[in-house]
């Protein structure tokens, strides 16, 4: 019983001292990375468990304090195989730090945007990474007591353990949203990462829903397929090569399968499926995007994905409602994508001959 109670206590986030973190990291000997938030160091607990210690910037800026509270307050309430585990934190006069589990294989971007083929991940594993990431987001949106909007989904924040199991990390912009609330409002200085943030983010003080994460995930799916950034600025000219737009053009022509060949992937059917899911995720209107639980089903292949409407309408001077027949079934589109909404907007279940026969027999017996 005592051992059991100790394990339960150990599962809770622990408040560490600065002296302990210095000892765990061997005086911050091995750096793992750095960014605008601060620096990350490799460490180890006395029992041998490896950790990553993120030292956050310490300043009088209120945003730095908000980032610390966002990370501890969100990931500290969750536990899922596809979310990075929070071991604890440090908060004192001189330091704000967060202690995570150590991820052996780093972040997904190192493998997607590779310069050398030696770091390539096979397509089957990339497909599993996409599904695992979707499951982690579905948990945040639909299963937590407080709905959590991550608001920073990108390859850099999808971490891989020693078995390449994906875990969503970096909750510095995360927002908690009560179950009976539909959105939160973000300040204008919290617009996420360019290229992954939904178009609605550009409007100041616009209500933000969990569908922003869905949009970002769709952008990541495009990058998983292509193995490069979605938008590339060519040095020779000012135009942008927008890969998601190419996917839509191929889809319109019925040539989506050619994307697999162009990207050097043999699994044509899975590439088509992933591209269609991505097109649904990046719809201009949040109401048209599926829930992450629906995204998981569509990626796993157990359902038939329905034709997506044209995305990226914010890039063209055309009214969205005129191009989105999906909105015709509601007066203002407000109910689309809610928990009560039928998932049949995005997919339909396959009916096998055996299932059809069974259903007929049941109907006849009544």
Buried (B, 14 or more C-beta within 10 A) or exposed (E): EEEEEEEEEEEEBBEBEBEBBBBBBEEBEEEBEEEEBBBBBBBBBEEEEBBBBBBBBBEEEEBBBBBBEBBBBBBBBBEBEBBBBBBBBBBEEEBBBBBBBBBEBBBBBBBBBBEEEEEBBEBEBBBBBBBBBBBBBBBBBBEBEBBBBBBBBBBBBBBBBEEBBBBBBBBBBBBBBEEEEEBBEBEEEBBBBEEBBBBBBEEEEBEBBBBBBBBBBBBBBBBBBBBBBBBEEEEEEEEEEBBBBBBBEBBEEEEBEBBBEEBEBEBBEBBBBBBBBBBBBBBBBBBBBBBBBBBBBBBEBEBEBBEBBBBBBBEEEEEBEEBBEBBEEEEEBEEBBEEEBEBEBBBEEEEEEEEEEEEEEEEEEE
